[in-house]
Amino acid sequence: MRKSGFFPRLALVNLLRNGRYYGPYLISCGGTAAMFYILRYLTESDIVASVRGAAYLQSLMYLGCIVVALFSGVLLPYANSFAMKRRQRELGLYNILGLEKRHIALLCLWETLYCALTSIAGAIAAAILLSKLTLLLLLQIARLPVEFGFEISSRGIADTAALFAALFALTLVRNLIRIGRSRPVELLRSASAG
């Protein structure tokens, strides 16, 4: 087996095997990323800009973007720490079986990369489909004429990808610091700790 493909494959197997921990994590990441994109899309939509009181509505949507970004900055590290806490024993076992901390860090890097790509790409794809429905609902609530057409906000995609890539990078750094400070015996006994 080639050494370069070992850690990406092991990371994928770990994510699939620990799906009950990473499933809620990926759903929460994807849900908040989709909400952020939809609000960003509505902020820049030409249809929203053409309605009466558009400046007020767009500033409200922009405020919603900030709130979702702050909420994501709290939710993602918390959900990640929940998933990593359940896996401490497994990481300690890897360390005792011969993997050095740098190997475990490489494994965490690949896991984070897979999680980031899956949740960001899935969230943007789902949000693109839901953004038109949200816009139609907003126009229906405001009793405005519905315009047909479909548009994709490239700036919304870029902002969403940048924000959540940064959040995943921060969670990776936090995980690497936690792994660097821990000892294998502590990781193995973490299941019995409070």
Salt bridges, closest charged atoms under 4 A:
GLU44 OE2 - ARG40 NH2 3.54
GLU44 OE2 - ARG155 NE 3.49
GLU90 OE2 - ARG17 NH2 3.16
GLU90 OE2 - ARG87 NH2 3.20
GLU100 OE1 - ARG102 NE 2.82
GLU111 OE1 - ARG87 NH1 2.73
ASP159 OD2 - ARG40 NE 2.67
GLU186 OE2 - ARG183 NH2 3.65
